């Protein structure tokens, strides 16, 4: 349980730090749910310089991308590694670093764990056609491959802990609802 609380606390600190860096919003304020400018919340300069959005299978099909993979680019920062590599708004990243990607966290993993001054191979779908690009990432890796492996290994344990706690809370709520029902007078007992 301590590890779950520790992870939640650490995550809240990272997001709070991002909010403090831009307390009044601004041009790179996140536009809403489903959009993530993940690098805004990480210390140091942006390594790739994109804003991403997860996609539904229907949206992928509509945009002529593989139905089971692809992450939409909704913003490319000016003068960034992404812009220099030729990435565009509307491109759908289908692989990063030679690995297929279907969710934003997989792109984040590839960017954050790449070595310093690495060239990240990207395959995107643009207007229904596959395009191979290479982005020369900037700055230091935000996370080492070792720490990411540790997180990948611990995730099932953390998820199981959270699910067990949620089940326990649901059972307690059901018990409280049952007790409340028993404690309230029945409608025919109420004197009107």
N, C-alpha and C positions, 0 to 999 in steps of 0.2 A: 504494500500500500504506500509506503514511503516513497518508492521509486515513481509511482504514478503521480503522487503529489509533487515530487521534485520536478518531474517532466512538465507538469502543468504550470508550476511556478516559473521555471526557466523559460517556457514559451511565452508566458505573460510578460516577463521582463523584456524579451526580444521585441514583442509587439509594442510595449510601452515605450521602449527606446525609439522605435520607428515613429511613434506618434509624437514624441517630444522633439524629434528632429524636424518635424513639419507640423507645429502645433496649430496653425491656422489654415491647414490645407495648402493648396497651391496648385501649380500646373501638373504636378505628378501625383495628385491626390487620387486614391483608388475610386473609380467611378461607381462601384456598387458590388453586390454579391456576385460571385462567379468570376470576377476579374481579379487578377493578382499581379501586382508589381512587386514580386517577391524580393528583389534586390534592395528595395527601399528599406526593408526591415533588417538588413544585414550590415554589419560594420564594414567600413572601407568602401572603395569605389566599386561601381557596378562592373561585373566581369563580362557580361554579354550585352545587356542594355535592351531588354525586351519586357513587354507586359503580355501576359498569357491568359488564356481562358480555356478551361476544359470544354469538351464538346460532347454532344449526345450522338449516338449512332445515326440518328436522322439528319442532324446537321452535317455530319461527315459525308453522308450519302449525297445530300444536297450540294455540297461543295466538291464532290467528286474525289473524296479521300477514302482510304480504306475504312470500312465500317467499324472495325474493332480498334483502330489506333489513330492518333493524331491530336495535336494540341494547337489551338488557334493563336496566332500572334495578333494582338489588338493594338500594340504600340511598339514602335522602334525608336529608341532614344537617338536624338541627333548626335553625330560624331561619336558613335559607340562602336564596339566590336561588331555588333549585329549589322549596323548600317554599312560599315566597311566591307562586311562579308556579302552584302547584297540582299539581306533579309528585308521583307516588306510586310506591311500590315496586310492581313488576309492570307499570308502564307500559313500552311499547316505543317508543323514539325511532326514527322512520322518516325524519324530516328535521330538519335544524338549519340555521338561517340560509338557508332556501330551497333547500338542497342535500339530496338523498337520502343517507341513511347506511346502511351495511350492516356496518360494523365500528367498534369503539371509537375507533380513531385518527381517524376522520372526525368524530366528535363532539368529540374533544379538539381537533382542528384548528379547528373552528368556535368553540369556547369560547376557546381560547388566542389566536386572532388577532383576535377582535372588539375594536373600539375601547373605550376607557375609557367606562364608564357606558352601554354599548350595551344595547339590548333585543334579545335573541336569539329569533327566531321558532322555535318547536318544534312539530312535528306528532308526536303519539304515538298509538299504538293502545292503547286501554283497554277490556278486556272485549269485544274484537272491533270496537269502534267508533273511528273517527278523531276525535281531539280536538285542536284548535289552541290552543296556549298561547304565552305570551311571558314570558321570564325577563329581569329586569333584572340584568345581570351586575355583580359587584362587583370593585373593584380594577382594576389595570392589566393590559393584555395581557401574557401571559408571553412571547410571541414575536410579532414583527411579521410582517405579511403578507410583507414582503420576505424575511425569514430563512426563512419557511416555503416560499416559492417556490424559494429557493436549495436547500433540502433536497429538495423535490419534483424539481427538475431534476437534482440530484446522485444521487438514489437509484438510478436505473438503472445509473449508472457504479459506484457502491459495490456494488450487488448483483452486477454482472458481475465485479468484482474478487474478491469473496468466493467466487463460484462457481468462478472460475478457480483460486483458491488451494485450494479443497476438491477440485477435480479433480486437482490436482497432488499433494495429500496422499494421495488415494485411490490414485493410481498408485504413489507411493512405498511405501504399505502393501502393495499387491499384489506389488511387487518384493521387499520384505522377507519376505513370506510365502513367495514362490517360493524365495528363498535359504535360508530356514529349512528348508523341505521338502528341498532338495537336501543340506543339511548334516547332517540327522538320518539315522542308519542306518535302513535298511529293516527291517521286522519280521523277515524271514527271516534277516537278518544278525545279529540280536541273539542272543547265546548265553545260553540259559536253563538 
